[in-house]
Amino acid sequence: MQLPSLLILSSLFSITSFPYTTATPLNARAIRDSTDDATTLAAINQLLSLFSQSLDNKDFESLRDVFADDAQLGGGGAPPIVGIEDIVEFYTGTFENETLRTLHTVDTVLGANFTETTAASTAYASVYYFGPKIFERGGFLFSNTSAVFREKLSDEYVRDEAGDWRVKFQGLDVLSIEGAASVLRPVPGG
């Protein structure tokens, strides 16, 4: 039995207007043609688990083992975050606050479109945020101490020269925000 694992790309993507972007459409044929590649799917699950734990443990340097050097986050209307240096800087700035605790879980990981060097997946994630009574995230002030973000992830992967899988593109759709968090107001200049 596999425990829920994985990532959740920062929920502040929804707050900062990163719209949902489908990386690679998954369809019945793509799923049928790739269900026998259990090794690749296991590697994707491990990669997403490393992403989640990197954020939860505030081990931002481990993100270099998750993302390709030229990876892209977001997409759509807002400018994407491109490149490993900017990705590490983004997540460090987002999660380094010691009073903020997170727990990322992912389930229903559906992998498809496997080749020797590329793959794609969609997954659902729950991100639990535990913070102080009033806290700032992504340019907005929130009240209360906890919230749960439900999200859909659309990712594309590439195998690097060493044969390791890396996230090449990560898209996110926030489906709901539950719990005690409420947006108070935008932070000036945020």
Buried (B, 14 or more C-beta within 10 A) or exposed (E): EEEBBBBBBBBBBBBBEBBBBEBBEBEEEBEEEBEEBEEBBEBBBEBBBBBBBBBBEBEBEBBBEBBBEEBBBBBBEEEBBEBBEBBBEBBEEBBEBEEBBBBBBBEEBBBBBBEEEBBBBBBBBBBBBEBEEEBBBBBBBBEBBBBBBBBBBBBBBBBEEEEEBBBBBBBBBBEEBEEEBEEEEEEEEE
